[in-house]
Structure formats: structure tokens, C-alpha cells
Amino acid sequence: MADTNAAANPASAPAAGAQSQLQSALAHWAPRLIANGIPLTDFQDVVGSLSGWDGWCRAWVARGEVHDALGEEALAAGYRLSAGEHFARAAVCHHFAKFVFVDDLEQMRAAHMKAVASRVKALPLIDPPGERVEIPYLGTTLKGELRKPAGSERPPIVVMCMGLDSCKEEMDAYERNFLERGMATLAFDGPGQGEAEYEFAIRGDYEVPVKAVFDWLATRSDIDAGRAGLWGVSLGGYYAPRAAAFEKRVKACIALSGPYNMGANWDGLPELTRRAFQVRAKCATAEDGRKAAYTLSLEGLAARIECPLFIVAGKQDRIIPWQDAQRLAGEARGPVELLIVDDGNHVVNNRAYRYRTQTADWMAGQLGLPRR
């Protein structure tokens, strides 16, 4: 009935489309927002205020500004740790304002810059603190965030590969599990991601930026680059094992809900995901986006992965089929741990307790740290 009314009344069609996009976003990603740092009541307030997708970005920016103001108040009063928590929460709100909001690129970028600014304010204040770093890459730099566990002079490190719509500003909830177990973390924005998405298109051969990151790690005296793992979430769950097939300095790899071949999944992807991919691959048309998606493939390469590999997927994932994880596990040459969560959604964010601590424990063991 709704589709018929929209066709009969052209003026109602945009509203119907915006409502459909909002419902799609919530259906696919609602658990992720909560699992990655959005307070439940903030989520309820913001979502409850929306009538469609077109208001999404503005509403989340407004909520982020509430947390920014709380951070400034705490900082002025001398409560640095509290200020850091407020700024970190603001960064996550601003990030989710922009995450697949490619309808208005100017509005999206403004929200993104707020996320970056809030996270930069948070970095020296959170525990453990973080350092904003710049990694040489193709004549310019990739921006990253390095955090080190307290009390360790040269800790092993986990390099974190973002997905299609994630950025380093969203990583605090993931970083914490590694930091608590004695590992440093380096979350960075690669081609088509975060601060790099404006200059560089998505590229399937992600081993190129990962090589640049590992070369940079080798210049640092405060971490043990000889004990470096790789981690990737969603599309990063393709990027990380893809890079591990080529970059033999990777000691262990975690892949969360990554595609085996992005192009093969194209028709089943949510519309918001297809549009975001098209924009970040810098493709003029949806068909060009589809063709670009086929360049993100592990076919003929998975067998080159020799390092230990931990793969996670959810059987209820409606974005990336869980069978992609199964195929990667079957083709990788090295030791493989495969965790398929029967009631898990994309990245199993609805059951984060089923894999986040488990994968962190596994990585700590692979990098030579004692059990805690």
C-alpha cells in the first residue's frame, strides 16, 4: 500500500524513500551504535526524533555537540579524565552522523571533521592516552591513532583496518580489549576511509597501504614491530586477510565479517552501502561501483595466507553472507579459528560478548603475551 501511494502521489515519494532508508539503517546497524559507544538513551532520543534518513546527520551532530560541551565543562574544571570520556563519546556521535550519509557530501564532511576534532581533544585525556600519527603514503600521509598500554616499554601492536563506513574515531570500544591485555593499537584511515577518503579511492590491493604502515612501524622504538598483528572489521575483514596474504611481517590476523568477493555480494547489499561504496570508490555510476567491487576479492589469494587467522561471522548477517567466512577459512594455508555465531548479525555487534574478548585473548597469545 505504501509503494502504491508513493507512486500515486509524487510529493510523498521522497518522504517514503527517506523513511525506508532510515529503517534500513536501523535494521542493519542499530546494535553497532550501542556496542561501539552510543548511550542507549541517546540512541532512543535521536532515532525517536527522526522522520526519515535526511535528518540523520544533523540529529547526530547535535547530540555530539551536547557531549562536546560537557567535555569543555569538565576540562575547564580540571577533570581531564571525564573530559576525555565526553570528547570520545562526542566523536562517536559525530562519526555516526556521517558514516554512510553520502546524500549530502558537504554536510557529511562537516560532521566528519567534528568527529576528528573531538577525538583529537580526547586523545591526550583518555586512559591510556593516544597519539595522532601521520604515516607516509604515496607522497602524502595516512592519519592514524596510536595507543599504548600503561607500564609496557615496547609492547606488541595490533594494526586495525577500517571498513567501508568505519573510521579510527569509532575504534575505542575495540581498542580497549587489546590495550587491557598488553597490546598497543594503531587504528588508521586507509584509502577510501575516514580522512583519506577525500583524496584516495577504495583500492582492493590493500596490501599497499598496509605495507606503508608496517614500514612506518619499523621506525618506532617504543613498540615491538616484530610482534605485530592485523585486525579488520566488515570491509576491513577483507582488507586484513588480503594484506596478510602479501605482508609476511603480520604475525596473526583477525577478520570480522569480511566479504570474500565484494562484487559477488553487490546485489544483496543495502542501498546505503552500495551508494557509499560508489562514492568512496570515486565511481561515476552504480554500474562502475559494481565493477570496482569485483576488484576486492580473495580469489586465488586466500591460499597465500600463512599466519594464524581468526575469522568471525554471524549467521544472521544480511550484509555479508556468513559463507564468505567459511570459504576463507577453507582456503587459508595457515592455522585457522572460525567462529560462526548462529544468532549474530553483521560483525556480530548484537552479540559482541561472543567474540570481542575471545579474539583479543587469541591475539595476545599469538603475539607472545601471557594470559590475564
N, C-alpha and C positions, 0 to 999 in steps of 0.2 A: 504493500500500500504506500509506503514512504517513497519508493522509487517512482511509482506512478504519479504521485502528487508532485514530485520534483520535476518530472517531465512535463506535466500539465501547467505548472507554474514556474517559469524560468527563474523568477526572482527568488524562489525558495531553494533552487539547486545549489548555489554556493553554500548556504547555511547547512543544507543536508550533507554536503561534502565535508564541510568543516567538522560537523558533529561526528561523521563517520571516521574521519582521521583521528579525532580525539579518542574515540572509543577504541580504535586500532592501537593507538599508542599506549593506552592504559592496559589493554588486553595483553600486549606483548611485554611491556616494560614496568608496570606498576611495582612488582616485587623488587626490581632492581633499585628503584629510587630509595626505598626503605632500607634495603640491605646495604646500600652504599652511602648512607648518612643523612637522608632527609627524615626529619622527625615525622612520625605518623600523623600528628595533628596538623602540621604544616601541609603535608600531602593532602589530607582531607579538606583543609580550608581552601587551598589553591584549586584543587580539582573541582571542589564543590562550587567555586565561583565562576567556572568556565561554561560557556555555552557552545564552544567549538574550538578547533585547533588554532584558529587565527589569533586567539588571545593568550595562547600558552606561553610564549616567550615573555611578553610584558608582565604576566602574572608572576612568573618565577623570578624575574628580575626584581620586581617589587618586594617579594619575600626575601630575596637575597640581601636587599638593602636594609631590611629590618635587622638581619644578623650582622651586617657591616656596622650599623650604628651601635649595636650592642658591643661589638669589638672595640670601637673607638672609645666608648664609655669606659670599658674595663681597662683599656690601655692607659687612658688619662688618669685613672685611679691607681695605676701601678700594678694591676692584676694581669701580668703578662700571660700566664698560662690560660686564664679564662679568655683573654683577648684572642689568643691563638685559636682556641676552640671555636669562638664565634666567627672569626675570619675564615677558618677552614669550612665551617658549615655554610657561610655565605658563598664561598667558591663553588661548593657543590650545587647550591641553588642556581647560581648564575650558569654553571655548566649545563644543568638540565634544561635551563631556558633555551639553550642553543643546540642541544645535542643532535636532533635531526630536523631542525627548523630551517629548511632551505627555501621556504616560500618567500622570505624577505631577507636577502643576504646582508643588507646593511644593518637591520635590526639584530640578526643573528651574530654578526661580528661584534657589534657593540656589547651584547650580552657576554660574548666570549672574552672580550678584553676586561670586562668586570670580573669574570671568573679568574683570569690570570692575575689581575691586580689584588684581589682578595687573597689568593693563595700565596702570592709573594709576601704580603703582610703577615700571613700565618707562619711561613716557613721558619723564621728565627725564634718564634714563640712556642711552637708545639714541642712535644716531648716524644721522641728525640727530635731535635731541630733538623731542618732541611736546608740544603744549599741549591740555589738555582744555578744551573750549569749550561754551558754552550759547547756543543760538540761539533768540531769541524766536519763539514759535509758539502761537497760539490761547490766550493768557493764561498760558502756561507756557513751557517751553523744550524743545528737542530737543538731545540731547547729541552732541557730535562730538569729533573728534581732528584737530587742525591740525598739520601738519609742514611745515617749510620747508627747502629745500636750503641747504647752507652756502655763504656767500660771495655771496648774492644779496639785495639790499635790498628789491626789490619784484618777486618772481617771479610769473609766471603761475600759475594754480592749476587743479587737476583736482578737481572735486566728485564724490565717489564714492557711488553709490546702492546700498544693500544689497539682497540678495534676500530670499526668504521665510525662509530659515533661516541667513542670514549676518548678522554684526554687525561693528561697527567693530573689535572686538578680533581679528578674523581677517584684517585687511587688510594686515598688514606685508609679506607677500610681493608683493602687488600694488603697494603704495605705493613700494617700493624702486625699481622700474623708472622711475617718474615722477620721483622725487627725484634719482636719478642723472643724469637728463637736464635738470635745472634747473627742474623744476616743483614747486610746493608741492602738497600733497594735503589734502583735507578729507573724511574719512570720517565720515558721520553716520548715526545711527539715526532713521529716519523712522517714520511711523505703522505700527503692526503689526510693528515691527522692534526688536530689542535693548531698550535701556532705555525706548523709547517703546511697546513692545508691551503693557504692562500698562495704560496709560492710553488709548491710541488704537488703534482698529481699522485694519486694512488699508483703504486707500482707492485706488480706481482713478485718481482725478484727482490724480496725484502732482505735477502742476504746482503745486499749492497749497503743499506743504512746500518744494519746490524754489524757488519764489518767495521764501519766507521766508528760505531760505539765501542766495540771491543778494542780497536786501535787506541781510542782515547782512554779507555780504562787502563791500558798498559802504561800510560804516562802518570798514573796516580800512585803515590807512595802510601796513601792512607787506607787502601783496600787491597785485598789479595785477588788480583785479576786472574791468577791461576786457578782459582776456585769460583768460577762464575757460572750461574745458571741462567736459563732463559724462560720466560713466562709470557703467555699471551692469552687474551680474553676475546671471545667472539671472533671477529675477523682476525684479531691478533692470535687466535687459536689456530689460524692458518699460517700467519706470518712467522710465529715462533718455530714450529717444526720445519717450515720451509727454510728458514735461516739455518737451523741446526743441521740440515742436510748438507750444507756447504761450509759453515763456520765450525771447524773442529775444535775451537777453543771452548765451545759450550760443553760443560760437564754434565748437565742434566736439563731437561726441558719439560715444562708443564703446558698443556694445550687445553683450553676451556672452550668447548662448543664451537670449534672452528670448522669451516667448510673444507671439504676435500677438493672440490672444484666449484668455485663461486658461480660460474656461468651455468653449470648444470642445475643449480638451485634457483636461478633467476626468476622463473615464472611463479615460484611459490613464495617469494619474498614479499613482505608487506610493502605497500606502495611507498610509504615514507622511507623505507630502507632503499628501495630502488632509486628513488629520486636523490637521496643523499649520496648514494654511490655515484650516480651520474654526475652530480655537481663536483664531488671530490676527486673523481677521475678526470674532471675537466672535459667531459664529453658533451657535444652539442645536442645530441638526441638520445632518447631512451634506447634505441637500437645500437647506437655507438656504446652506450653504457653496457648493454648486454655483451657486446663483443669484447669490451675491456674486461668484463667479469671473467671471461674464459681464460684470460691470461693469469688468473690467480688459481693455480692448480698444482696439486702434488703428484699428478700422474707421471710415472717414470722417475720420480724423485724421492718418494717416501722410503724406498729401499736403501737410500743413502744415509738415512738417519741411524747413526750407530750409538749415540749417547742414550742413557736411560731416559724413558719417556713416560710421563703420567698424563693420561687423556681422560677428560671428564665430559660427559654429555647427559642430557635429560631426555627421557623417552617422550615427554610431553612438549618438547621443543617444536614450535610451529614456525621457526625461522630457519634453522639449520637442522636437517634430519639427523637423528642420532646414528643412523647407519654410516654417516661420514666418519664418525669417530671409530666405529668398528672397522671400517676399511683401512683407516690409517694404522690402527693397532695391528692389523693383519699383515701389513706390508713393511712396517718399520723393521730394521735389521737388529737393533739393539734390544735390551730388556724393556718390556712394556707393562705398565699398570693401566688397566682400563676400568673406569668406574662409570657405569651407566645407572643413573638414578631413575627408577621407574616412574616416580611422580614429579620429576624435575622438569622445569621449563627451560627456556634459553639461558645458558650459563648457570642453570640450577640456582638462580637467585631466590627462588621461593623455598629452597631447602639449603641455604648457604652452609648450615652446620654439617651437612653431609660431605662437604669436600674442602672447605677453606682451611681448617686446621689440619686436616689429613694431608693435603698436598704440601702445606708448609712443613709439617713433620718430615714428610718424604724428602723434600728438597734439602732440609737441614742435614739429613743423613747422607744424601748424595754429595754434599759439599763438605763432609767430614766433621760435622758438629755433633756433640753428644746430645743424647735425649734429655729433654727438660719436662 
